[in-house]
C-alpha cells in the first residue's frame, strides 16, 4: 500500500471468559480507541468479548497487544485480513446480556471438540464420499448460507436462532444422537461454542466444531470443499474466503445471471437484502424491484460504492 492508500487490517475475534463488569470494559475500550484510526462492532458481556473491527496496521496491532496484556485475553486468537480502508462506518462498543442469542443456559466448556481446518477438510471430504453417520450443520442465517457454504452442509430449520433449542429436539428424532457425528460451523466460531454445548446436553455424543470458524478455515485451507463466497457483517458484504478462485453459486434476483453481490434496496422503507448483478443494479437504480424506485425515500445509488450500507436519510436532505 502506498501513502495515499494506507493499509488496514480487519480483525475477527472472541473469547468466552468471565467479565465481572462489562460496563467498565466498554469504558476502557473507548478510552483506548480515542483518537485512533479504527472502526467496528465490539460486544462485551459477563460471558466474554466478541469483536469484528478494522484499523490501520499500527492501531490494529496496538489493540491486539493491549488485549493480550490482559490475562483474561492473553491467549485469544485474532483472525486477520488485509484491507485498503476501514470496513465499518464507525466504532460501536456495547454491552450485551448474551454474546450469542440462544435463550438457554449452556456451559461452553462442555461443547464440541475443536477441529483444525486441516482435519475439517478431511472430514468434509469423507462426508461427501458417503459417510452416512455424519452430518454438517451450518449455524448461520439463510442469506449467509445462500451465497457460500461447505459442500454437503445444511441449515437448521429455524426462523431465528432462539429456536435452536427446539430444533435440536427435532433433530434427535431424525438422527440417532448416539450414532451420529455432528459437524458444526459458523463464520467466526463463537456461535458453535454454545450451540455445540446444547447438542451435547441433548445427548449427541460426537459433536465437532470448526476451530476459528469459516474465516479461519479460509486462511489455512483456502477454498477446498467450499462453494461461493463468505457473507460478512461489514461494508464488504461478501468476500472470498481465500485468494483461490471461487465458484458463483447464486444468481441475480432480476435477470438470473450468475452473481454473488449483495445489496440493500435503495428504498429506505424496504432496505431488503438482495443479490444483483452490476447491470441490473444500474437499471433498477439500486432498488430490489421497480416499485421501490417510485418510493418517497430512495437513496442515491452512488452511495453504495459499491457495497457500503447507505447513509442515514438526514445525510441526503439537510436543511
Phi and psi in degrees as GROMACS dihedral restraints (atoms count N, CA, C in turn):
[ dihedral_restraints ]
;  ai    aj    ak    al  type     phi  dphi    fc
    3     4     5     6     1   -92.3    20    10
    4     5     6     7     1   178.6    20    10
    6     7     8     9     1   -63.8    20    10
    7     8     9    10     1   -29.5    20    10
    9    10    11    12     1   -74.7    20    10
   10    11    12    13     1   -25.8    20    10
   12    13    14    15     1  -126.0    20    10
   13    14    15    16     1    81.1    20    10
   15    16    17    18     1   -63.3    20    10
   16    17    18    19     1   148.6    20    10
   18    19    20    21     1   -83.3    20    10
   19    20    21    22     1   147.5    20    10
   21    22    23    24     1  -128.7    20    10
   22    23    24    25     1   165.1    20    10
   24    25    26    27     1  -123.6    20    10
   25    26    27    28     1   139.8    20    10
   27    28    29    30     1  -103.0    20    10
   28    29    30    31     1   126.4    20    10
   30    31    32    33     1  -113.0    20    10
   31    32    33    34     1   137.2    20    10
   33    34    35    36     1  -129.1    20    10
   34    35    36    37     1   133.1    20    10
   36    37    38    39     1  -163.9    20    10
   37    38    39    40     1   159.1    20    10
   39    40    41    42     1  -160.2    20    10
   40    41    42    43     1   159.1    20    10
   42    43    44    45     1  -153.2    20    10
   43    44    45    46     1   121.3    20    10
   45    46    47    48     1   -91.1    20    10
   46    47    48    49     1   104.0    20    10
   48    49    50    51     1  -152.7    20    10
   49    50    51    52     1   145.3    20    10
   51    52    53    54     1   -62.1    20    10
   52    53    54    55     1   131.3    20    10
   54    55    56    57     1  -123.5    20    10
   55    56    57    58     1   112.8    20    10
   57    58    59    60     1   -67.6    20    10
   58    59    60    61     1   -36.5    20    10
   60    61    62    63     1  -136.0    20    10
   61    62    63    64     1    82.6    20    10
   63    64    65    66     1   -58.7    20    10
   64    65    66    67     1   -33.9    20    10
   66    67    68    69     1   -61.1    20    10
   67    68    69    70     1   -43.0    20    10
   69    70    71    72     1   -63.7    20    10
   70    71    72    73     1   -37.7    20    10
   72    73    74    75     1   -65.0    20    10
   73    74    75    76     1   -36.4    20    10
   75    76    77    78     1   -62.5    20    10
   76    77    78    79     1   -43.8    20    10
   78    79    80    81     1   -62.2    20    10
   79    80    81    82     1   -41.4    20    10
   81    82    83    84     1   -62.4    20    10
   82    83    84    85     1   -42.5    20    10
   84    85    86    87     1   -63.5    20    10
   85    86    87    88     1   -46.2    20    10
   87    88    89    90     1   -60.0    20    10
   88    89    90    91     1   -40.2    20    10
   90    91    92    93     1   -65.7    20    10
   91    92    93    94     1   -41.8    20    10
   93    94    95    96     1   -65.0    20    10
   94    95    96    97     1   -40.8    20    10
   96    97    98    99     1   -79.8    20    10
   97    98    99   100     1   -10.7    20    10
   99   100   101   102     1   -55.3    20    10
  100   101   102   103     1   121.5    20    10
  102   103   104   105     1    82.3    20    10
  103   104   105   106     1     1.5    20    10
  105   106   107   108     1   -97.0    20    10
  106   107   108   109     1   156.1    20    10
  108   109   110   111     1   -88.5    20    10
  109   110   111   112     1    79.2    20    10
  111   112   113   114     1  -140.5    20    10
  112   113   114   115     1   159.9    20    10
  114   115   116   117     1  -156.6    20    10
  115   116   117   118     1   153.7    20    10
  117   118   119   120     1   162.1    20    10
  118   119   120   121     1  -163.1    20    10
  120   121   122   123     1  -141.4    20    10
  121   122   123   124     1   112.1    20    10
  123   124   125   126     1  -125.1    20    10
  124   125   126   127     1   129.3    20    10
  126   127   128   129     1  -117.2    20    10
  127   128   129   130     1   136.4    20    10
  129   130   131   132     1  -125.6    20    10
  130   131   132   133     1   139.4    20    10
  132   133   134   135     1  -147.2    20    10
  133   134   135   136     1   179.2    20    10
  135   136   137   138     1   -66.3    20    10
  136   137   138   139     1   -14.9    20    10
  138   139   140   141     1   -84.4    20    10
  139   140   141   142     1   -24.1    20    10
  141   142   143   144     1   148.2    20    10
  142   143   144   145     1  -149.3    20    10
  144   145   146   147     1  -131.9    20    10
  145   146   147   148     1   145.3    20    10
  147   148   149   150     1  -141.9    20    10
  148   149   150   151     1   121.0    20    10
  150   151   152   153     1  -138.5    20    10
  151   152   153   154     1   146.8    20    10
  153   154   155   156     1  -135.0    20    10
  154   155   156   157     1   122.7    20    10
  156   157   158   159     1  -154.5    20    10
  157   158   159   160     1   171.2    20    10
  159   160   161   162     1  -140.3    20    10
  160   161   162   163     1   158.8    20    10
  162   163   164   165     1  -170.5    20    10
  163   164   165   166     1   166.2    20    10
  165   166   167   168     1   -58.4    20    10
  166   167   168   169     1   157.4    20    10
  168   169   170   171     1   -52.9    20    10
  169   170   171   172     1   -46.7    20    10
  171   172   173   174     1   -62.7    20    10
  172   173   174   175     1   -45.5    20    10
  174   175   176   177     1   -74.8    20    10
  175   176   177   178     1   -33.2    20    10
  177   178   179   180     1   -65.5    20    10
  178   179   180   181     1   -45.5    20    10
  180   181   182   183     1   -68.3    20    10
  181   182   183   184     1   -36.0    20    10
  183   184   185   186     1   -61.8    20    10
  184   185   186   187     1   -40.2    20    10
  186   187   188   189     1   -66.6    20    10
  187   188   189   190     1   -44.7    20    10
  189   190   191   192     1   -61.5    20    10
  190   191   192   193     1   -42.3    20    10
  192   193   194   195     1   -62.9    20    10
  193   194   195   196     1   -40.2    20    10
  195   196   197   198     1   -63.2    20    10
  196   197   198   199     1   -45.8    20    10
  198   199   200   201     1   -66.6    20    10
  199   200   201   202     1   -41.3    20    10
  201   202   203   204     1   -66.6    20    10
  202   203   204   205     1   -18.1    20    10
  204   205   206   207     1   -75.9    20    10
  205   206   207   208     1   -12.6    20    10
  207   208   209   210     1   -91.3    20    10
  208   209   210   211     1   122.8    20    10
  210   211   212   213     1   -58.6    20    10
  211   212   213   214     1   -25.9    20    10
  213   214   215   216     1   -66.7    20    10
  214   215   216   217     1   -30.5    20    10
  216   217   218   219     1  -115.4    20    10
  217   218   219   220     1    14.4    20    10
  219   220   221   222     1   -59.0    20    10
  220   221   222   223     1   -34.1    20    10
  222   223   224   225     1  -106.6    20    10
  223   224   225   226     1    12.1    20    10
  225   226   227   228     1   -69.2    20    10
  226   227   228   229     1   123.8    20    10
  228   229   230   231     1   -79.9    20    10
  229   230   231   232     1   149.4    20    10
  231   232   233   234     1  -115.5    20    10
  232   233   234   235     1   137.0    20    10
  234   235   236   237     1  -101.3    20    10
  235   236   237   238     1   125.7    20    10
  237   238   239   240     1  -118.8    20    10
  238   239   240   241     1   139.3    20    10
  240   241   242   243     1  -134.9    20    10
  241   242   243   244     1   141.4    20    10
  243   244   245   246     1   -76.1    20    10
  244   245   246   247     1   153.8    20    10
  246   247   248   249     1  -152.2    20    10
  247   248   249   250     1   159.2    20    10
  249   250   251   252     1   -96.6    20    10
  250   251   252   253     1     5.5    20    10
  252   253   254   255     1  -166.4    20    10
  253   254   255   256     1   169.4    20    10
  255   256   257   258     1   -65.8    20    10
  256   257   258   259     1   137.9    20    10
  258   259   260   261     1  -103.4    20    10
  259   260   261   262     1     7.5    20    10
  261   262   263   264     1  -119.7    20    10
  262   263   264   265     1   154.8    20    10
  264   265   266   267     1   -71.6    20    10
  265   266   267   268     1   -36.5    20    10
  267   268   269   270     1  -160.7    20    10
  268   269   270   271     1   176.4    20    10
  270   271   272   273     1   -95.5    20    10
  271   272   273   274     1   127.5    20    10
  273   274   275   276     1  -124.1    20    10
  274   275   276   277     1   125.4    20    10
  276   277   278   279     1  -127.2    20    10
  277   278   279   280     1   117.3    20    10
  279   280   281   282     1  -136.9    20    10
  280   281   282   283     1   161.0    20    10
  282   283   284   285     1   -93.7    20    10
  283   284   285   286     1   152.3    20    10
  285   286   287   288     1  -140.4    20    10
  286   287   288   289     1   148.4    20    10
  288   289   290   291     1   -71.5    20    10
  289   290   291   292     1   -38.1    20    10
  291   292   293   294     1  -126.9    20    10
  292   293   294   295     1   131.8    20    10
  294   295   296   297     1   -72.5    20    10
  295   296   297   298     1   -30.5    20    10
  297   298   299   300     1  -129.4    20    10
  298   299   300   301     1   128.8    20    10
  300   301   302   303     1   -68.0    20    10
  301   302   303   304     1   111.9    20    10
  303   304   305   306     1  -140.2    20    10
  304   305   306   307     1   -35.0    20    10
  306   307   308   309     1    56.4    20    10
  307   308   309   310     1    37.3    20    10
  309   310   311   312     1  -150.1    20    10
  310   311   312   313     1   142.7    20    10
  312   313   314   315     1   -85.4    20    10
  313   314   315   316     1   119.4    20    10
  315   316   317   318     1  -136.6    20    10
  316   317   318   319     1   158.9    20    10
  318   319   320   321     1  -106.5    20    10
  319   320   321   322     1   107.9    20    10
  321   322   323   324     1   -60.4    20    10
  322   323   324   325     1   -19.0    20    10
  324   325   326   327     1   -68.9    20    10
  325   326   327   328     1   -16.1    20    10
  327   328   329   330     1  -103.0    20    10
  328   329   330   331     1    18.1    20    10
  330   331   332   333     1   -76.3    20    10
  331   332   333   334     1  -171.2    20    10
  333   334   335   336     1   -70.6    20    10
  334   335   336   337     1   167.4    20    10
  336   337   338   339     1   -72.9    20    10
  337   338   339   340     1   129.9    20    10
  339   340   341   342     1   -73.6    20    10
  340   341   342   343     1   129.3    20    10
  342   343   344   345     1  -114.4    20    10
  343   344   345   346     1   129.7    20    10
  345   346   347   348     1   -65.8    20    10
  346   347   348   349     1   154.6    20    10
  348   349   350   351     1   -53.9    20    10
  349   350   351   352     1   -37.7    20    10
  351   352   353   354     1   -63.5    20    10
  352   353   354   355     1   -47.1    20    10
  354   355   356   357     1   -69.1    20    10
  355   356   357   358     1   -37.2    20    10
  357   358   359   360     1   -58.5    20    10
  358   359   360   361     1   -44.4    20    10
  360   361   362   363     1   -56.4    20    10
  361   362   363   364     1   -45.2    20    10
  363   364   365   366     1   -63.8    20    10
  364   365   366   367     1   -40.2    20    10
  366   367   368   369     1   -66.4    20    10
  367   368   369   370     1   -37.3    20    10
  369   370   371   372     1   -66.7    20    10
  370   371   372   373     1   -41.1    20    10
  372   373   374   375     1   -61.3    20    10
  373   374   375   376     1   -42.5    20    10
  375   376   377   378     1   -64.8    20    10
  376   377   378   379     1   -40.7    20    10
  378   379   380   381     1   -57.6    20    10
  379   380   381   382     1   -45.2    20    10
  381   382   383   384     1   -82.7    20    10
  382   383   384   385     1    -2.5    20    10
  384   385   386   387     1   -98.3    20    10
  385   386   387   388     1     3.2    20    10
  387   388   389   390     1   113.2    20    10
  388   389   390   391     1    21.5    20    10
  390   391   392   393     1   -72.1    20    10
  391   392   393   394     1   101.8    20    10
  393   394   395   396     1   -77.9    20    10
  394   395   396   397     1   -20.7    20    10
  396   397   398   399     1   -98.9    20    10
  397   398   399   400     1    25.1    20    10
  399   400   401   402     1  -133.1    20    10
  400   401   402   403     1   137.1    20    10
  402   403   404   405     1  -128.9    20    10
  403   404   405   406     1   157.5    20    10
  405   406   407   408     1  -124.2    20    10
  406   407   408   409     1   107.8    20    10
  408   409   410   411     1   -92.4    20    10
  409   410   411   412     1   125.8    20    10
  411   412   413   414     1  -102.3    20    10
  412   413   414   415     1   107.3    20    10
  414   415   416   417     1   -95.4    20    10
  415   416   417   418     1    50.7    20    10
  417   418   419   420     1  -112.5    20    10
  418   419   420   421     1  -178.6    20    10
  420   421   422   423     1   -77.3    20    10
  421   422   423   424     1   160.3    20    10
  423   424   425   426     1   -62.6    20    10
  424   425   426   427     1   -37.2    20    10
  426   427   428   429     1   -69.8    20    10
  427   428   429   430     1   -24.5    20    10
  429   430   431   432     1   -73.2    20    10
  430   431   432   433     1   -46.8    20    10
  432   433   434   435     1   -63.4    20    10
  433   434   435   436     1   -36.5    20    10
  435   436   437   438     1   -56.7    20    10
  436   437   438   439     1   -40.0    20    10
  438   439   440   441     1   -88.6    20    10
  439   440   441   442     1   -13.6    20    10
  441   442   443   444     1  -177.1    20    10
  442   443   444   445     1   138.7    20    10
  444   445   446   447     1  -165.5    20    10
  445   446   447   448     1   167.0    20    10
  447   448   449   450     1   -73.3    20    10
  448   449   450   451     1   145.3    20    10
  450   451   452   453     1   -61.5    20    10
  451   452   453   454     1   130.0    20    10
  453   454   455   456     1    87.1    20    10
  454   455   456   457     1     1.9    20    10
  456   457   458   459     1   -86.1    20    10
  457   458   459   460     1   160.6    20    10
  459   460   461   462     1  -145.1    20    10
  460   461   462   463     1   162.2    20    10
  462   463   464   465     1   -94.1    20    10
  463   464   465   466     1   143.3    20    10
  465   466   467   468     1   -62.7    20    10
  466   467   468   469     1   147.3    20    10
  468   469   470   471     1   -85.0    20    10
  469   470   471   472     1    79.9    20    10
  471   472   473   474     1  -134.6    20    10
  472   473   474   475     1   132.2    20    10
  474   475   476   477     1   -70.4    20    10
  475   476   477   478     1   -39.7    20    10
  477   478   479   480     1  -136.8    20    10
  478   479   480   481     1   159.4    20    10
  480   481   482   483     1   -79.4    20    10
  481   482   483   484     1    -1.5    20    10
  483   484   485   486     1   -69.6    20    10
  484   485   486   487     1   -14.4    20    10
  486   487   488   489     1   -86.9    20    10
  487   488   489   490     1    -1.0    20    10
  489   490   491   492     1   -59.6    20    10
  490   491   492   493     1   -40.8    20    10
  492   493   494   495     1   -56.1    20    10
  493   494   495   496     1   -41.6    20    10
  495   496   497   498     1   -64.8    20    10
  496   497   498   499     1   -40.9    20    10
  498   499   500   501     1   -62.0    20    10
  499   500   501   502     1   -39.4    20    10
  501   502   503   504     1   -61.0    20    10
  502   503   504   505     1   -37.4    20    10
  504   505   506   507     1   -64.8    20    10
  505   506   507   508     1   -36.4    20    10
  507   508   509   510     1   -70.3    20    10
  508   509   510   511     1   -36.4    20    10
  510   511   512   513     1   -61.2    20    10
  511   512   513   514     1   -35.3    20    10
  513   514   515   516     1   -64.1    20    10
  514   515   516   517     1   -25.0    20    10
  516   517   518   519     1   -78.2    20    10
  517   518   519   520     1   -23.6    20    10
  519   520   521   522     1   -93.4    20    10
  520   521   522   523     1   -31.5    20    10
  522   523   524   525     1  -131.8    20    10
  523   524   525   526     1   135.6    20    10
  525   526   527   528     1   -68.1    20    10
  526   527   528   529     1   114.5    20    10
  528   529   530   531     1   -64.8    20    10
  529   530   531   532     1   -18.5    20    10
  531   532   533   534     1   -88.2    20    10
  532   533   534   535     1   -14.7    20    10
  534   535   536   537     1  -118.3    20    10
  535   536   537   538     1   -11.3    20    10
  537   538   539   540     1   -98.2    20    10
  538   539   540   541     1   127.1    20    10
  540   541   542   543     1   -86.4    20    10
  541   542   543   544     1   123.7    20    10
  543   544   545   546     1  -108.0    20    10
  544   545   546   547     1   115.5    20    10
  546   547   548   549     1   -92.7    20    10
  547   548   549   550     1   144.0    20    10
  549   550   551   552     1  -141.0    20    10
  550   551   552   553     1   134.5    20    10
  552   553   554   555     1  -139.6    20    10
  553   554   555   556     1   157.1    20    10
  555   556   557   558     1  -152.4    20    10
  556   557   558   559     1  -176.8    20    10
  558   559   560   561     1   -62.5    20    10
  559   560   561   562     1   -55.1    20    10
  561   562   563   564     1  -115.8    20    10
  562   563   564   565     1   -10.8    20    10
  564   565   566   567     1   113.9    20    10
  565   566   567   568     1   -24.4    20    10
  567   568   569   570     1   -67.9    20    10
  568   569   570   571     1   -37.9    20    10
  570   571   572   573     1   -61.8    20    10
  571   572   573   574     1   -38.2    20    10
  573   574   575   576     1   -66.4    20    10
  574   575   576   577     1   -27.6    20    10
  576   577   578   579     1   -57.6    20    10
  577   578   579   580     1   -42.7    20    10
  579   580   581   582     1   -88.8    20    10
  580   581   582   583     1   -40.1    20    10
  582   583   584   585     1   -67.8    20    10
  583   584   585   586     1   -34.5    20    10
  585   586   587   588     1   -68.4    20    10
  586   587   588   589     1   -35.3    20    10
  588   589   590   591     1   -64.3    20    10
  589   590   591   592     1   -37.2    20    10
  591   592   593   594     1   -64.9    20    10
  592   593   594   595     1   -41.8    20    10
  594   595   596   597     1   -60.1    20    10
  595   596   597   598     1   -41.6    20    10
  597   598   599   600     1   -64.7    20    10
  598   599   600   601     1   -42.2    20    10
  600   601   602   603     1   -60.8    20    10
  601   602   603   604     1   -31.5    20    10
  603   604   605   606     1   -87.2    20    10
  604   605   606   607     1     4.8    20    10
  606   607   608   609     1   106.2    20    10
  607   608   609   610     1    -3.9    20    10
  609   610   611   612     1   -72.6    20    10
  610   611   612   613     1   121.4    20    10
  612   613   614   615     1   -87.7    20    10
  613   614   615   616     1   -32.6    20    10
  615   616   617   618     1  -115.3    20    10
  616   617   618   619     1    99.0    20    10
  618   619   620   621     1  -124.3    20    10
  619   620   621   622     1   129.6    20    10
  621   622   623   624     1  -126.1    20    10
  622   623   624   625     1   132.6    20    10
  624   625   626   627     1  -119.7    20    10
  625   626   627   628     1   139.3    20    10
  627   628   629   630     1   -68.8    20    10
  628   629   630   631     1   115.3    20    10
  630   631   632   633     1   -63.9    20    10
  631   632   633   634     1   122.6    20    10
  633   634   635   636     1    78.7    20    10
  634   635   636   637     1     2.0    20    10
  636   637   638   639     1    71.1    20    10
  637   638   639   640     1  -170.5    20    10
  639   640   641   642     1   -64.3    20    10
  640   641   642   643     1   -35.0    20    10
  642   643   644   645     1   -59.0    20    10
  643   644   645   646     1   -46.9    20    10
  645   646   647   648     1   -66.3    20    10
  646   647   648   649     1   -37.1    20    10
  648   649   650   651     1   -59.8    20    10
  649   650   651   652     1   -47.8    20    10
  651   652   653   654     1   -60.6    20    10
  652   653   654   655     1   -35.9    20    10
  654   655   656   657     1   -67.2    20    10
  655   656   657   658     1   -28.0    20    10
  657   658   659   660     1  -106.0    20    10
  658   659   660   661     1   -35.4    20    10
  660   661   662   663     1  -118.3    20    10
  661   662   663   664     1     3.3    20    10
  663   664   665   666     1    66.5    20    10
  664   665   666   667     1  -144.3    20    10
  666   667   668   669     1   -97.0    20    10
  667   668   669   670     1    12.7    20    10
  669   670   671   672     1   -59.2    20    10
  670   671   672   673     1   129.4    20    10
  672   673   674   675     1    69.4    20    10
  673   674   675   676     1     7.9    20    10
  675   676   677   678     1  -113.1    20    10
  676   677   678   679     1   144.2    20    10
  678   679   680   681     1  -122.5    20    10
  679   680   681   682     1   133.3    20    10
  681   682   683   684     1    87.5    20    10
  682   683   684   685     1  -154.3    20    10
  684   685   686   687     1  -114.9    20    10
  685   686   687   688     1  -177.7    20    10
  687   688   689   690     1  -114.2    20    10
  688   689   690   691     1   126.9    20    10
  690   691   692   693     1   -77.6    20    10
  691   692   693   694     1   132.8    20    10
  693   694   695   696     1  -129.4    20    10
  694   695   696   697     1   150.2    20    10
  696   697   698   699     1   -94.0    20    10
  697   698   699   700     1    57.7    20    10
  699   700   701   702     1  -147.3    20    10
  700   701   702   703     1  -169.4    20    10
  702   703   704   705     1   -63.2    20    10
  703   704   705   706     1   -19.1    20    10
  705   706   707   708     1   -76.5    20    10
  706   707   708   709     1   -25.9    20    10
  708   709   710   711     1    68.4    20    10
  709   710   711   712     1   -64.0    20    10
  711   712   713   714     1  -133.6    20    10
  712   713   714   715     1   143.3    20    10
  714   715   716   717     1  -139.1    20    10
  715   716   717   718     1   153.5    20    10
  717   718   719   720     1   -66.0    20    10
  718   719   720   721     1   146.3    20    10
  720   721   722   723     1   -79.3    20    10
  721   722   723   724     1    -9.9    20    10
  723   724   725   726     1  -158.5    20    10
  724   725   726   727     1  -176.6    20    10
  726   727   728   729     1   -82.6    20    10
  727   728   729   730     1    -4.0    20    10
  729   730   731   732     1   -65.0    20    10
  730   731   732   733     1   157.9    20    10
  732   733   734   735     1   -65.1    20    10
  733   734   735   736     1   143.8    20    10
  735   736   737   738     1  -124.6    20    10
  736   737   738   739     1   155.4    20    10
  738   739   740   741     1   -87.3    20    10
  739   740   741   742     1   150.2    20    10
  741   742   743   744     1  -100.4    20    10
  742   743   744   745     1   118.5    20    10
  744   745   746   747     1  -111.7    20    10
  745   746   747   748     1     1.7    20    10
  747   748   749   750     1  -119.7    20    10
  748   749   750   751     1   167.1    20    10
  750   751   752   753     1  -132.6    20    10
  751   752   753   754     1   157.8    20    10
  753   754   755   756     1   -59.0    20    10
  754   755   756   757     1   132.4    20    10
  756   757   758   759     1   -68.7    20    10
  757   758   759   760     1   -13.7    20    10
  759   760   761   762     1   -98.0    20    10
  760   761   762   763     1   -55.4    20    10
  762   763   764   765     1  -108.0    20    10
  763   764   765   766     1    -5.0    20    10
  765   766   767   768     1    67.7    20    10
  766   767   768   769     1    13.1    20    10
  768   769   770   771     1   -70.8    20    10
  769   770   771   772     1   151.0    20    10
  771   772   773   774     1   -56.3    20    10
  772   773   774   775     1   129.6    20    10
  774   775   776   777     1  -161.6    20    10
  775   776   777   778     1   145.6    20    10
  777   778   779   780     1  -134.5    20    10
  778   779   780   781     1    33.7    20    10
  780   781   782   783     1  -102.6    20    10
  781   782   783   784     1   125.3    20    10
  783   784   785   786     1   -96.9    20    10
  784   785   786   787     1   146.4    20    10
  786   787   788   789     1  -141.4    20    10
  787   788   789   790     1   158.5    20    10
  789   790   791   792     1  -100.2    20    10
  790   791   792   793     1   136.3    20    10
  792   793   794   795     1   -55.0    20    10
  793   794   795   796     1   137.7    20    10
  795   796   797   798     1   -66.6    20    10
  796   797   798   799     1   -21.1    20    10
  798   799   800   801     1   -72.7    20    10
  799   800   801   802     1   111.8    20    10
  801   802   803   804     1   -62.2    20    10
  802   803   804   805     1   -25.7    20    10
  804   805   806   807     1   -87.9    20    10
  805   806   807   808     1     2.8    20    10
  807   808   809   810     1  -113.3    20    10
  808   809   810   811     1   -65.4    20    10
  810   811   812   813     1    59.1    20    10
  811   812   813   814     1    19.8    20    10
  813   814   815   816     1   -61.3    20    10
  814   815   816   817     1   143.7    20    10
  816   817   818   819     1   -87.7    20    10
  817   818   819   820     1   126.3    20    10
  819   820   821   822     1  -148.2    20    10
  820   821   822   823     1   154.5    20    10
  822   823   824   825     1   -89.5    20    10
  823   824   825   826     1   134.4    20    10
  825   826   827   828     1  -152.2    20    10
  826   827   828   829     1   143.1    20    10
  828   829   830   831     1   -81.6    20    10
  829   830   831   832     1   165.1    20    10
  831   832   833   834     1   -62.8    20    10
  832   833   834   835     1   -38.7    20    10
  834   835   836   837     1   -63.8    20    10
  835   836   837   838     1   -47.9    20    10
  837   838   839   840     1   -69.9    20    10
  838   839   840   841     1   -30.6    20    10
  840   841   842   843     1   -60.1    20    10
  841   842   843   844     1   -43.0    20    10
  843   844   845   846     1   -67.7    20    10
  844   845   846   847     1   -43.9    20    10
  846   847   848   849     1   -61.4    20    10
  847   848   849   850     1   -36.4    20    10
  849   850   851   852     1   -97.4    20    10
  850   851   852   853     1     6.2    20    10
  852   853   854   855     1    56.3    20    10
  853   854   855   856     1    37.5    20    10
  855   856   857   858     1    82.0    20    10
  856   857   858   859     1     5.5    20    10
  858   859   860   861     1   -96.5    20    10
  859   860   861   862     1   156.2    20    10
  861   862   863   864     1   -79.9    20    10
  862   863   864   865     1   -19.4    20    10
  864   865   866   867     1  -156.1    20    10
  865   866   867   868     1   162.7    20    10
  867   868   869   870     1   -60.2    20    10
  868   869   870   871     1   -35.0    20    10
  870   871   872   873     1   -60.7    20    10
  871   872   873   874     1   -33.0    20    10
  873   874   875   876     1   -69.6    20    10
  874   875   876   877     1   -21.9    20    10
  876   877   878   879     1   -65.1    20    10
  877   878   879   880     1   -25.1    20    10
  879   880   881   882     1   -94.1    20    10
  880   881   882   883     1     4.7    20    10
  882   883   884   885     1   -69.5    20    10
  883   884   885   886     1   164.3    20    10
  885   886   887   888     1   -72.8    20    10
  886   887   888   889     1   -30.4    20    10
  888   889   890   891     1  -124.8    20    10
  889   890   891   892     1    84.7    20    10
  891   892   893   894     1  -111.6    20    10
  892   893   894   895     1   124.6    20    10
  894   895   896   897     1   -83.3    20    10
  895   896   897   898     1   149.9    20    10
  897   898   899   900     1   -61.8    20    10
  898   899   900   901     1   136.7    20    10
  900   901   902   903     1   -60.3    20    10
  901   902   903   904     1   -37.8    20    10
  903   904   905   906     1   -58.1    20    10
  904   905   906   907     1   -23.3    20    10
  906   907   908   909     1   -66.1    20    10
  907   908   909   910     1   -14.5    20    10
  909   910   911   912     1   -73.4    20    10
  910   911   912   913     1   -43.5    20    10
  912   913   914   915     1    46.4    20    10
  913   914   915   916     1    53.7    20    10
  915   916   917   918     1   -93.0    20    10
  916   917   918   919     1   -16.9    20    10
  918   919   920   921     1  -119.7    20    10
  919   920   921   922     1    -0.6    20    10
  921   922   923   924     1   -62.4    20    10
  922   923   924   925     1   138.1    20    10
  924   925   926   927     1   -57.2    20    10
  925   926   927   928     1   144.0    20    10
  927   928   929   930     1   -60.6    20    10
  928   929   930   931     1   150.9    20    10
  930   931   932   933     1   -76.2    20    10
  931   932   933   934     1   165.8    20    10
  933   934   935   936     1   -63.3    20    10
  934   935   936   937     1   152.5    20    10
  936   937   938   939     1   -55.4    20    10
  937   938   939   940     1   -38.5    20    10
  939   940   941   942     1   -64.5    20    10
  940   941   942   943     1   -19.5    20    10
  942   943   944   945     1   -66.8    20    10
  943   944   945   946     1   -27.2    20    10
  945   946   947   948     1   -88.5    20    10
  946   947   948   949     1   -29.6    20    10
  948   949   950   951     1  -130.6    20    10
  949   950   951   952     1    73.7    20    10
  951   952   953   954     1   -89.2    20    10
  952   953   954   955     1   135.9    20    10
